[in-house]
Amino acid sequence: MEPLTHTTPRSTTVVLLILSTSFVALSFLISFSSCAQQFYVSHYCDDTTVFKSNSTYQSNLNILLFSLSSNSNNPYLNATISQSPNTVYGHYYCRGDITRDVCRDCVKSAATDIVQRCPDSKIGYIWYEMCTLRYSNHNFFSTVIDAPVDYLWNEQNVSDPTRFNHLLVDTVNKVATTAASDSERFGTRDANFSQFQKLYCLAQCSPDISRIDCNRCLLGTIAFLPSCCSGKIGGRVLNPSCNIRFEMFPFYRVTASAPAPLPPPKKQGSSSRKIVAIFVPVVVGGLIPFSILLYCLLIRKKNDAPSKENGGYVLISAESLQFDFSTILEATNNFANINKIGEGGFGSVYKGKLPNGQEIAVKRLSIKSMQGAEEFMNEVVLVAKLQHRNLVRLLGFCLEGDEKILIYEFVPNKSLDYFLFDSEKCMQLDWQRRYKIVEGIARGLLYLHEDSHLRIIHRDLKASNILLNEEMNPKISDFGLARIFGEDQAQAKTSRIVGTYGYMCPEYAMRGQFSVKSDVFSFGVLVLEIVNGKNSSYYQTDGTEDLISYAWRHWNAGTAFELIDPILREDCSRSEVMKCIHIGLLCVQEVTYRPTMANVVVMLNSYRVTLPSPSQPALFLGSDMESGEFIEGEEMQKLNQNNLISC
């Protein structure tokens, strides 16, 4: 999937990135001085909202840009000019590690440049090396804007992509946390890639947004890295409200203290020599204990042979995650019926509260479960490692006698189907919330498929397995049927078909073949359900047509908008609705033509990506599924209880 298109061709943008990053690497010691050249990175002009030449809006915009560039002595500033309907809102923010002089020069360059690049647009964004500037005819202050998104990369590859990608994911997630917690919403972090190579990462949000919004924005931005920059020695993802960048050279000011104006160049050079003089012996001295530690780890790795069944990964001890049974009894008031919030073939779920006041969801598995204690603990450790805001977080477990208990974070708003398929509760899901749910599910699946330490195939993605938190953000749950894939494994085959009819891809239902594209198919069905507001089997009253067939018929007839839930038609984004229907149909094609979840995330977040035309869906007749080869719902759970490892 191509990145967001703007007026600079992609090849030119990549060349600019390589040239600019190379220059920064070579001139790092002087790049923070007031005379440092300001480098343009990218821009975006909203061509759907334009103003006429010599109009009041243009006059107000010129005043705004002059005001911002003339008062750029602080790292952040916003301004508003005039009143509606010609009001212009604008702000800039500079990188948190630069001096005021550099900030001022950057803002002046950006303010001059954006007028040339967006001569008649009412909404514009421009990203420079040291600052970001934007303006709009709508008030965007203290609000996260998730689009447009642009990304750039260095075309050179790293020597060990797999290890590098794991290090990158870990480091950018840590730097995102640092930036979100910082009062200026800025953070940097480095990590050792090899003996002589370091990875340098930077994260920044617009200082006017909250810590929570900053963290959400950065995590969404990080989700684009696999699409653009996997295995590359450098790259960045740009968003109006936040940005992420990584390089194999120190492109920011490396310091252990808060940013402050740098000393004069002469002293700066002296300081740099001192850093080298201290750093080199420390590194050399550290090689001895590092070598001993590495030797011990290699010996341990040799003794603990990885299991091929689990994708070649060693599953560590679960002791640190274990809860006492007495603690669980106290938290749930001895599993009182009043605390029961769910029940199925797997067992029952209870709401509980730990002594520290934290609310939890306690899944008490059926005593009839065939899963052994060792397999159960392995599953616990695996799922506990899956940390993403769009996945339900496993806090721990309890294993005592016949009791097998899983402790999850408590998600207050139940599951998506509880709202979506109810004639009254569905009113709480306006289009904005539904689109946000679609995006969140996509990002959660992308994490499972590409960004987590293991490649996970969920295999039972459906509305009832999407939980909603207090802000109606989605969290994928129930990994009882999930399978682990090795890094080089593309697909697998099984003789036991498990899942839920309506969400199950035909190659799995009929031949037992599954892969990441199986989850993509289920996601496509789920997207169509979210748009339509009806269960996938709703249209099968006469046994001839399901939701996929219904959607495909409308698509071919040019009446796809008729699919939307009637309660949304008065207040929705027609372009977003059509995009979701389009993506849904792309996801339910034959397996060869389905997009990856990385492609899907880019489609959802970019407004200028051209989507390919969908082909006829990969459908199977309902009669094919009456042979008893598949199991669904609670019966499936009874026969294949929590089969993450063994199935």
ZADOKOL-428249 format. One line per 4 residues: number of its first residue (from 1); their letters; for each residue z, y, x of C-alpha. Coordinates in nm, 4 decimals. Layout:
BEGIN
NUM	a	Z,Y,X  ...
//
This chain:
BEGIN
1	mepl	0.0000,0.0000,0.0000  -0.1038,0.3351,0.1395  0.1588,0.6069,0.1849  0.1691,0.9217,-0.0234
5	thtt	-0.1477,1.1190,0.0283  -0.1461,1.4887,0.1023  -0.3999,1.7324,0.2391  -0.3507,1.6143,0.5984
9	prst	-0.5318,1.2793,0.6507  -0.3069,0.9896,0.7394  -0.4710,0.9342,1.0779  -0.4222,1.2995,1.1642
13	tvvl	-0.0601,1.2848,1.0492  0.0088,0.9796,1.2673  -0.1493,1.1509,1.5661  0.0628,1.4599,1.4970
17	lils	0.3719,1.2402,1.4816  0.2903,1.0682,1.8116  0.2117,1.3980,1.9837  0.5188,1.5730,1.8467
21	tsfv	0.7580,1.2882,1.9213  0.6136,1.2475,2.2705  0.6593,1.6167,2.3354  1.0135,1.6065,2.2045
25	alsf	1.0912,1.3092,2.4268  0.9582,1.4867,2.7369  1.1083,1.8267,2.6610  1.4318,1.7087,2.5036
29	lisf	1.6554,1.9216,2.7256  1.4824,2.2466,2.6211  1.3933,2.1589,2.2611  1.7063,2.3250,2.1279
33	ssca	1.6529,2.6609,2.2927  1.5454,2.9582,2.0831  1.1959,2.9554,2.2316  1.1300,2.5923,2.1375
37	qqfy	0.7988,2.5446,1.9598  0.8306,2.4608,1.5895  0.6439,2.1452,1.4905  0.4943,2.0912,1.1471
41	vshy	0.5471,1.7391,1.0110  0.4237,1.7203,0.6506  0.3930,1.9075,0.3227  0.3286,1.8571,-0.0478
45	cddt	0.1754,2.0910,-0.3055  0.2081,2.0170,-0.6769  -0.1474,2.0845,-0.7975  -0.0516,2.0319,-1.1626
49	tvfk	0.1363,2.3644,-1.1708  -0.0621,2.6574,-1.0317  -0.0428,3.0353,-1.0503  -0.3190,3.2947,-1.0509
53	snst	-0.3907,3.5177,-0.7565  -0.2004,3.8497,-0.7618  0.0178,3.7224,-1.0477  0.3847,3.8049,-1.0982
57	yqsn	0.4772,3.4539,-0.9863  0.2919,3.4998,-0.6574  0.4696,3.8296,-0.5995  0.8078,3.6712,-0.6681
61	lnil	0.7238,3.3790,-0.4387  0.6381,3.6153,-0.1541  0.9680,3.7987,-0.2043  1.1553,3.4666,-0.2069
65	lfsl	0.9973,3.3416,0.1157  1.0584,3.6743,0.2870  1.4216,3.6671,0.1743  1.4754,3.3137,0.3055
69	ssns	1.3120,3.3796,0.6425  1.4894,3.7139,0.6880  1.8358,3.5713,0.6195  1.8075,3.2407,0.8049
73	nnpy	2.1193,3.2751,1.0185  2.2912,2.9852,0.8429  2.1937,2.6167,0.8346  2.1424,2.6348,0.4557
77	lnat	2.0458,2.9087,0.2119  1.9109,2.9227,-0.1438  1.7719,3.2143,-0.3403  1.6397,3.2958,-0.6879
81	isqs	1.3899,3.5712,-0.7636  1.3245,3.7333,-1.1057  1.3694,3.5799,-1.4502  1.1840,3.3285,-1.6689
85	pntv	0.8949,3.2605,-1.7087  0.8149,3.3787,-1.3547  1.1408,3.2797,-1.1852  1.1076,3.1224,-0.8420
89	yghy	1.3821,2.9079,-0.6896  1.3853,2.8236,-0.3216  1.5977,2.7003,-0.0365  1.5843,2.5741,0.3190
93	ycrg	1.8115,2.3589,0.5317  1.8005,2.3118,0.9061  1.8870,2.0098,1.1134  2.2576,1.9876,1.1790
97	ditr	2.2329,1.9682,1.5587  2.0335,2.2850,1.6338  2.1302,2.6432,1.7142  2.0963,2.9344,1.4742
101	dvcr	1.8085,3.0781,1.6758  1.6082,2.7575,1.6451  1.6892,2.7393,1.2749  1.5719,3.0948,1.2193
105	dcvk	1.2452,3.0385,1.4069  1.1795,2.7177,1.2132  1.2357,2.8777,0.8730  1.0076,3.1683,0.9600
109	saat	0.7324,2.9310,1.0694  0.7732,2.7151,0.7577  0.7737,3.0146,0.5218  0.4508,3.1456,0.6746
113	divq	0.2855,2.8062,0.6882  0.3565,2.6922,0.3318  0.1695,2.9908,0.1866  -0.1413,2.8784,0.3745
117	rcpd	-0.1070,2.5123,0.2828  -0.0125,2.5660,-0.0833  -0.1962,2.8877,-0.1756  -0.1598,2.8596,-0.5544
121	skig	0.1006,2.5897,-0.6270  0.4156,2.6748,-0.8219  0.5973,2.3883,-0.6499  0.5796,2.3264,-0.2764
125	yiwy	0.7615,2.1395,-0.0018  0.7183,2.1621,0.3736  0.8887,1.9566,0.6410  0.9179,2.0831,0.9973
129	emct	1.0769,1.9122,1.2945  1.3918,2.1230,1.2658  1.3997,2.2344,0.9011  1.2902,2.1682,0.5434
133	lrys	1.1810,2.4393,0.3003  1.0920,2.4113,-0.0668  1.0343,2.6268,-0.3734  0.9799,2.5634,-0.7441
137	nhnf	0.9548,2.7266,-1.0843  1.2464,2.5039,-1.1952  1.6068,2.5187,-1.0782  1.6582,2.2228,-0.8436
141	fstv	1.9761,2.3360,-0.6698  2.2439,2.0650,-0.6314  2.0029,1.8115,-0.7829  1.8505,1.5078,-0.6142
145	idap	1.4715,1.4886,-0.6299  1.3413,1.1378,-0.5521  0.9727,1.2264,-0.5249  0.7349,1.2953,-0.3654
149	vdyl	0.7998,1.0658,-0.0697  0.6020,1.0673,0.2530  0.6421,0.8526,0.5599  0.5082,0.8579,0.9143
153	wneq	0.5262,0.6104,1.1969  0.4444,0.5527,1.5622  0.1703,0.2904,1.5886  0.3292,0.1230,1.8929
157	nvsd	0.5229,-0.1969,1.8172  0.8562,-0.3098,1.9590  0.8802,-0.6228,2.1727  1.1046,-0.8197,1.9335
161	ptrf	1.0295,-0.7027,1.5747  1.2661,-0.9411,1.3965  1.5730,-0.8471,1.5992  1.4743,-0.4815,1.5983
165	nhll	1.4348,-0.4703,1.2190  1.7794,-0.6215,1.1715  1.9279,-0.3641,1.4096  1.7378,-0.0827,1.2374
169	vdtv	1.8593,-0.1763,0.8886  2.2184,-0.1967,1.0087  2.2027,0.1332,1.1995  2.0274,0.3426,0.9330
173	nkva	2.2710,0.2217,0.6680  2.5604,0.3266,0.8898  2.4078,0.6648,0.9658  2.3455,0.7175,0.5934
177	ttaa	2.7167,0.6674,0.5308  2.7963,0.9118,0.8107  2.5627,1.1777,0.6724  2.6871,1.1409,0.3142
181	sdse	3.0474,1.1844,0.4293  2.9723,1.4873,0.6469  3.0289,1.8312,0.4918  2.6855,1.9429,0.6137
185	rfgt	2.5262,1.6134,0.5022  2.4034,1.5340,0.8526  2.4573,1.2356,1.0778  2.3225,1.0608,1.3871
189	rdan	2.3844,0.7204,1.5343  2.2532,0.5146,1.8239  2.2617,0.1435,1.8973  2.1703,-0.0726,2.1949
193	fsqf	1.8467,-0.2653,2.1497  1.8263,-0.4013,2.5029  1.9875,-0.3381,2.8392  1.7734,-0.0312,2.8979
197	qkly	1.6649,0.0642,2.5456  1.8502,0.2381,2.2678  1.7674,0.2991,1.9054  1.8394,0.6540,1.7844
201	claq	1.8697,0.7260,1.4124  1.9168,1.0472,1.2155  1.9918,1.0997,0.8469  2.0195,1.4265,0.6565
205	cspd	2.0531,1.5449,0.2990  2.0202,1.8870,0.1480  2.3742,2.0307,0.1929  2.3972,2.1397,-0.1721
209	isri	2.4033,1.7862,-0.3172  2.7159,1.5754,-0.3573  2.8295,1.2966,-0.1283  2.7408,1.0344,-0.3908
213	dcnr	2.3966,1.1841,-0.4528  2.3331,1.2071,-0.0787  2.4197,0.8422,-0.0304  2.1985,0.7416,-0.3240
217	cllg	1.9089,0.9496,-0.1930  1.9337,0.8074,0.1587  1.9567,0.4467,0.0415  1.6473,0.5013,-0.1704
221	tiaf	1.4701,0.6533,0.1286  1.5743,0.3652,0.3542  1.4081,0.1270,0.1076  1.0710,0.2647,0.2226
225	lpsc	1.1193,0.1748,0.5890  0.9889,-0.1850,0.5589  0.6719,-0.0536,0.3922  0.5831,0.1886,0.6685
229	csgk	0.7715,0.1228,0.9842  0.8598,-0.2443,1.0243  0.8585,-0.3315,1.3949  0.7491,0.0189,1.5007
233	iggr	0.9147,0.2108,1.7834  0.9532,0.5189,1.5648  0.9184,0.6416,1.2104  1.0538,0.8653,0.9410
237	vlnp	1.0685,0.8858,0.5622  1.0661,1.2300,0.4036  1.2098,1.3157,0.0656  1.2711,1.6664,-0.0790
241	scni	1.6458,1.5988,-0.0888  1.6939,1.3808,0.2190  1.5212,1.2212,0.5155  1.5605,0.9386,0.7651
245	rfem	1.4180,0.9188,1.1175  1.4447,0.6689,1.4043  1.3048,0.6646,1.7573  1.3493,0.4805,2.0860
249	fpfy	1.4338,0.8074,2.2620  1.7074,1.0699,2.1995  1.5224,1.3189,1.9787  1.8452,1.4845,1.8608
253	rvta	2.1339,1.6324,2.0513  2.3497,1.3380,2.1598  2.7097,1.4546,2.1358  3.0464,1.3152,2.0435
257	sapa	3.1631,1.6376,1.8849  3.0476,1.8593,1.6031  2.7217,2.0505,1.6614  2.7653,2.3781,1.8452
261	plpp	2.5308,2.6224,2.0168  2.4141,2.4820,2.3490  2.4947,2.6576,2.6782  2.2197,2.8295,2.8775
265	pkkq	1.9423,2.6044,3.0147  2.0786,2.5999,3.3705  2.4190,2.4717,3.2635  2.2525,2.2360,3.0205
269	gsss	2.0660,2.0707,3.3059  2.3873,2.0404,3.5049  2.5584,1.8874,3.2057  2.2770,1.6380,3.1691
273	rkiv	2.3170,1.5257,3.5300  2.6889,1.4753,3.4715  2.6116,1.2599,3.1688  2.3769,1.0437,3.3761
277	aifv	2.6307,1.0242,3.6597  2.8949,0.8983,3.4202  2.6715,0.6871,3.1970  2.5015,0.4759,3.4661
281	pvvv	2.8146,0.3303,3.6294  2.9726,0.2720,3.2901  2.6706,0.0707,3.1792  2.6511,-0.1241,3.5033
285	ggli	3.0243,-0.1914,3.4957  2.9951,-0.3062,3.1369  2.7275,-0.5636,3.2173  2.9800,-0.8089,3.3604
289	pfsi	3.2016,-0.8450,3.0502  2.8904,-0.8189,2.8318  2.7304,-1.1117,3.0196  3.0463,-1.3196,2.9791
293	llyc	3.0572,-1.2424,2.6055  2.6871,-1.3248,2.5681  2.7356,-1.6553,2.7516  3.0209,-1.7499,2.5169
297	llir	2.8151,-1.6623,2.2130  2.5204,-1.8692,2.3357  2.7453,-2.1693,2.4028  2.8944,-2.1360,2.0541
301	kknd	2.5491,-2.1017,1.9008  2.4400,-2.4190,2.0793  2.7382,-2.6136,1.9488  2.6985,-2.4790,1.5947
305	apsk	2.3458,-2.5980,1.5170  2.1928,-2.3905,1.2370  2.1049,-2.5710,0.9182  1.7311,-2.5774,0.8425
309	engg	1.8165,-2.6010,0.4760  1.9674,-2.2549,0.4947  1.6808,-2.0923,0.6767  1.8278,-2.1555,1.0228
313	yvli	2.1360,-1.9351,0.9778  2.4916,-2.0374,1.0567  2.7310,-1.9753,0.7692  3.0611,-1.8355,0.8940
317	saes	3.4154,-1.9007,0.7748  3.5166,-1.7730,0.4315  3.8875,-1.7395,0.5044  3.8809,-1.3602,0.5064
321	lqfd	3.7471,-1.3566,0.1495  4.0015,-1.5919,-0.0064  4.2372,-1.4823,-0.2872  4.5565,-1.6629,-0.3845
325	fsti	4.5413,-1.8338,-0.7226  4.8674,-1.6630,-0.8191  4.7011,-1.3237,-0.7586  4.4160,-1.4178,-0.9937
329	leat	4.6583,-1.5420,-1.2607  4.8473,-1.2138,-1.2455  4.5263,-1.0064,-1.2484  4.3941,-1.1774,-1.5635
333	nnfa	4.7308,-1.2240,-1.7375  4.6982,-1.5995,-1.6987  4.3327,-1.5946,-1.8171  4.4305,-1.4417,-2.1501
337	nink	4.1627,-1.4535,-2.4198  4.1941,-1.0785,-2.4682  4.0609,-1.0365,-2.1131  3.7637,-1.2682,-2.1603
341	igeg	3.4385,-1.0688,-2.1356  3.1808,-1.3486,-2.1151  3.1256,-1.7208,-2.1461  2.8439,-1.9638,-2.0716
345	gfgs	2.7563,-2.3026,-1.9314  2.8896,-2.1961,-1.5908  3.2364,-2.1201,-1.7318  3.4082,-1.7983,-1.8395
349	vykg	3.4332,-1.4426,-1.7068  3.7540,-1.2401,-1.7347  3.8352,-0.8799,-1.6671  4.1267,-0.8366,-1.4280
353	klpn	4.3152,-0.5789,-1.2268  4.4462,-0.6299,-0.8735  4.7882,-0.4977,-0.7658  4.6163,-0.1978,-0.5998
357	gqei	4.4661,-0.1004,-0.9358  4.1108,-0.2170,-0.8622  3.9334,-0.3665,-1.1646  3.7552,-0.6957,-1.1058
361	avkr	3.5430,-0.9501,-1.2897  3.6714,-1.3049,-1.2439  3.4210,-1.5859,-1.2936  3.6134,-1.9089,-1.3512
365	lsik	3.3633,-2.1875,-1.2914  3.3585,-2.4975,-1.5042  3.5705,-2.7853,-1.3741  3.2701,-3.0096,-1.4437
369	smqg	3.0736,-2.8333,-1.1697  2.9205,-3.0814,-0.9246  2.9293,-2.8357,-0.6364  3.1613,-2.9349,-0.3505
373	aeef	3.4209,-2.7115,-0.1872  3.2238,-2.6710,0.1370  2.9033,-2.5745,-0.0429  3.0996,-2.3401,-0.2669
377	mnev	3.2515,-2.1537,0.0312  2.9162,-2.1330,0.2077  2.7717,-1.9748,-0.1041  3.0588,-1.7286,-0.1207
381	vlva	3.0072,-1.6082,0.2365  2.6329,-1.5740,0.1847  2.6550,-1.3711,-0.1352  2.9353,-1.1571,0.0095
385	klqh	2.6986,-1.0495,0.2865  2.4481,-0.9130,0.0348  2.5575,-0.5498,0.0246  2.3327,-0.3182,-0.1764
389	rnlv	2.4022,-0.0646,-0.4488  2.1696,-0.2516,-0.6859  2.3392,-0.5894,-0.6382  2.6707,-0.6875,-0.7934
393	rllg	2.9188,-0.7070,-0.5075  3.1163,-1.0243,-0.4495  3.4703,-0.9402,-0.3388  3.6003,-1.2894,-0.2731
397	fcle	3.6866,-1.6308,-0.4111  3.9700,-1.8647,-0.4950  3.9556,-2.2399,-0.4310  4.2641,-2.4332,-0.5343
401	gdek	4.2615,-2.7896,-0.6673  3.9851,-2.8152,-0.9257  3.9673,-2.4388,-0.9621  3.6595,-2.2630,-0.8239
405	iliy	3.6741,-1.8891,-0.8911  3.4481,-1.6017,-0.7886  3.5788,-1.2439,-0.7827  3.3207,-0.9676,-0.8348
409	efvp	3.3339,-0.5921,-0.8702  3.3831,-0.4996,-1.2351  3.0706,-0.3508,-1.3945  3.1807,-0.1808,-1.7198
413	nksl	2.8624,-0.1532,-1.9261  2.7775,-0.5211,-1.9615  2.4172,-0.6361,-1.9207  2.0809,-0.4746,-1.9868
417	dyfl	1.9953,-0.7039,-2.2796  2.3163,-0.5930,-2.4541  2.1628,-0.2457,-2.4883  1.7888,-0.3021,-2.4696
421	fdse	1.7498,-0.5550,-2.7506  2.0031,-0.4038,-2.9910  1.8615,-0.1752,-3.2605  2.1495,0.0735,-3.2261
425	kcmq	2.2653,0.0469,-2.8653  1.9087,0.0874,-2.7375  1.9352,0.4542,-2.8370  2.1555,0.5014,-2.5300
429	ldwq	1.8630,0.4045,-2.3065  1.6360,0.7085,-2.3029  1.3223,0.6985,-2.0910  1.4837,0.8655,-1.7909
433	rryk	1.7520,0.5963,-1.7789  1.4997,0.3167,-1.8298  1.2818,0.4391,-1.5454  1.5909,0.4666,-1.3244
437	iveg	1.6800,0.1073,-1.4139  1.3298,-0.0120,-1.3226  1.3530,0.1648,-0.9847  1.6981,0.0218,-0.9142
441	iarg	1.5969,-0.3357,-0.9909  1.2926,-0.2961,-0.7663  1.5060,-0.1735,-0.4776  1.7558,-0.4540,-0.5232
445	llyl	1.4784,-0.7152,-0.5104  1.3224,-0.5483,-0.2064  1.6576,-0.5804,-0.0310  1.6803,-0.9503,-0.1165
449	heds	1.3240,-1.0234,-0.0090  1.2919,-0.8136,0.3062  1.5912,-0.6021,0.4052  1.8913,-0.8372,0.3956
453	hlri	1.9894,-1.0623,0.6853  1.8407,-1.3553,0.4908  1.5377,-1.3752,0.2659  1.6681,-1.4566,-0.0812
457	ihrd	1.4636,-1.5698,-0.3826  1.6672,-1.4993,-0.6970  1.4716,-1.7321,-0.9326  1.6452,-1.6184,-1.2516
461	lkas	1.5743,-1.2480,-1.2865  1.6075,-1.1456,-1.6525  1.7629,-0.8758,-1.8679  2.0927,-1.0626,-1.9111
465	nill	2.1325,-1.0824,-1.5307  2.1013,-0.7074,-1.4862  2.4431,-0.5433,-1.5203  2.4878,-0.1692,-1.5777
469	neem	2.7638,0.0369,-1.4189  2.9364,0.3422,-1.5633  2.6317,0.5578,-1.4796  2.3929,0.2976,-1.6262
473	npki	2.2635,0.2097,-1.2802  2.1389,-0.1512,-1.2570  2.2974,-0.4254,-1.0497  2.1306,-0.7651,-1.0109
477	sdfg	2.3800,-1.0451,-1.0731  2.4114,-1.4246,-1.0915  2.2849,-1.5850,-0.7707  2.3622,-1.9364,-0.8939
481	lari	1.9959,-2.0422,-0.8714  1.8959,-1.8377,-0.5675  1.7288,-1.9991,-0.2671  1.7369,-1.9035,0.0984
485	fged	1.4077,-1.8764,0.2847  1.3605,-1.8826,0.6611  1.1983,-1.5840,0.8287  0.8596,-1.7565,0.8544
489	qaqa	0.8794,-1.9443,0.5247  0.6331,-1.8271,0.2587  0.7009,-2.0676,-0.0287  0.8807,-2.3867,-0.1283
493	ktsr	0.8479,-2.6607,-0.3864  1.1018,-2.8391,-0.6033  1.0949,-3.1172,-0.8607  1.3756,-2.9601,-1.0628
497	ivgt	1.2460,-2.6640,-1.2601  1.5255,-2.4250,-1.3508  1.5073,-2.0817,-1.5045  1.4451,-1.9054,-1.8323
501	ygym	1.1266,-1.9351,-2.0342  0.9419,-1.6085,-2.0662  1.0379,-1.4880,-1.7169  0.9166,-1.7960,-1.5288
505	cpey	0.5889,-1.7724,-1.3366  0.3345,-2.0462,-1.4205  0.2955,-2.1860,-1.0677  0.6688,-2.2606,-1.0701
509	amrg	0.6884,-2.3840,-1.4287  0.3970,-2.6256,-1.3892  0.3984,-2.7197,-1.0191  0.7476,-2.6316,-0.8949
513	qfsv	0.6135,-2.3816,-0.6393  0.8194,-2.0678,-0.5832  0.8243,-1.7749,-0.3424  0.9114,-1.4046,-0.3394
517	ksdv	0.6135,-1.3639,-0.5742  0.8061,-1.5693,-0.8337  1.0634,-1.2890,-0.8529  0.7779,-1.0366,-0.8675
521	fsfg	0.6436,-1.2113,-1.1798  0.9878,-1.2017,-1.3440  1.0189,-0.8352,-1.2503  0.6847,-0.7642,-1.4190
525	vlvl	0.8031,-0.9245,-1.7428  1.1295,-0.7313,-1.7217  0.9435,-0.3999,-1.6747  0.7312,-0.4669,-1.9837
529	eivn	1.0497,-0.5459,-2.1788  1.2136,-0.2219,-2.0663  0.9088,-0.0217,-2.1764  0.8662,-0.2092,-2.5026
533	gkns	1.2295,-0.2613,-2.5996  1.1647,-0.6190,-2.7159  1.2454,-0.9566,-2.5647  0.9547,-1.1352,-2.3956
537	syyq	0.9486,-1.4000,-2.6713  0.9570,-1.1473,-2.9586  0.5815,-1.1603,-3.0190  0.5648,-1.5403,-3.0352
541	tdgt	0.6314,-1.5590,-3.4090  0.2988,-1.7356,-3.4650  0.3158,-1.9321,-3.1388  -0.0002,-1.7784,-2.9941
545	edli	0.1013,-1.4569,-2.8206  0.3865,-1.3473,-2.5968  0.4738,-1.0040,-2.4566  0.2401,-1.0439,-2.1581
549	syaw	-0.0553,-1.1308,-2.3831  0.0352,-0.8480,-2.6178  0.0472,-0.5984,-2.3294  -0.2794,-0.7255,-2.1808
553	rhwn	-0.4592,-0.6957,-2.5167  -0.3476,-0.3323,-2.5531  -0.4422,-0.2567,-2.1920  -0.7971,-0.3842,-2.2448
557	agta	-0.8234,-0.1924,-2.5712  -0.7180,0.1331,-2.4043  -0.4090,0.1564,-2.6268  -0.1451,0.0642,-2.3673
561	feli	0.0771,0.3571,-2.4673  0.1311,0.1791,-2.8006  0.3516,-0.0657,-2.6094  0.6310,0.1869,-2.5669
565	dpil	0.9482,0.1532,-2.7700  0.8986,0.3831,-3.0745  1.2326,0.5559,-3.0143  1.0977,0.6898,-2.6819
569	redc	0.7647,0.8347,-2.7908  0.8960,1.1813,-2.8665  1.0707,1.2285,-2.5334  0.9210,1.0440,-2.2385
573	srse	0.6915,1.0959,-1.9426  0.3571,0.9511,-2.0500  0.2440,0.9155,-1.6876  0.5588,0.7203,-1.5936
577	vmkc	0.5254,0.4964,-1.8988  0.1640,0.4167,-1.8145  0.2587,0.3583,-1.4518  0.5274,0.1076,-1.5526
581	ihig	0.2903,-0.0808,-1.7822  0.0316,-0.0830,-1.5035  0.2847,-0.2144,-1.2483  0.4153,-0.4716,-1.4964
585	llcv	0.0650,-0.6136,-1.5449  0.0010,-0.6151,-1.1689  0.3189,-0.8202,-1.1204  0.2213,-1.0911,-1.3731
589	qevt	-0.1232,-1.1591,-1.2251  -0.2100,-1.4808,-1.0425  0.0221,-1.5224,-0.7452  -0.2450,-1.4235,-0.4880
593	yrpt	-0.2954,-1.0815,-0.6454  0.0650,-0.9879,-0.7176  0.2058,-0.7015,-0.5113  0.5153,-0.7399,-0.2958
597	manv	0.8327,-0.5593,-0.3945  0.7720,-0.3204,-0.1034  0.4397,-0.2293,-0.2681  0.6124,-0.1892,-0.6038
601	vvml	0.8783,0.0474,-0.4667  0.6079,0.2667,-0.3159  0.4153,0.2667,-0.6465  0.7242,0.3729,-0.8399
605	nsyr	0.8229,0.6520,-0.6020  0.4858,0.8014,-0.5161  0.2894,1.0070,-0.7655  -0.0354,1.0107,-0.5707
609	vtlp	-0.0779,0.6431,-0.4942  -0.3856,0.4936,-0.6597  -0.2904,0.1661,-0.8289  -0.5448,-0.1189,-0.8306
613	spsq	-0.6754,-0.2404,-1.1658  -0.4811,-0.5420,-1.2948  -0.6608,-0.8698,-1.3500  -0.5947,-1.1140,-1.6325
617	palf	-0.2306,-1.2288,-1.6284  -0.1344,-1.5712,-1.5025  -0.0463,-1.7148,-1.8415  0.0481,-2.0602,-1.9570
621	lgsd	0.0579,-2.1935,-2.3129  0.3928,-2.2458,-2.4788  0.2999,-2.6079,-2.5525  0.2852,-2.6799,-2.1794
625	mesg	0.6540,-2.6107,-2.1579  0.7585,-2.8575,-2.4273  0.7497,-3.1588,-2.1972  1.1136,-3.1186,-2.0974
629	efie	1.0318,-3.0334,-1.7352  1.2214,-2.7056,-1.7495  1.5743,-2.6150,-1.8458  1.6837,-2.2764,-1.9733
633	geem	1.9906,-2.0819,-2.0683  2.3338,-2.2419,-2.0752  2.1995,-2.5970,-2.0571  2.0349,-2.5140,-1.7277
637	qkln	2.3618,-2.3704,-1.5997  2.5482,-2.6876,-1.6918  2.3077,-2.9149,-1.5044  2.2544,-2.6942,-1.2031
641	qnnl	2.5811,-2.5069,-1.1641  2.5680,-2.2410,-0.8934  2.2991,-2.4259,-0.7012  2.2350,-2.1683,-0.4323
645	isc	2.2482,-2.4123,-0.1423  2.1732,-2.7537,-0.2891  1.8996,-2.6921,-0.5445
//
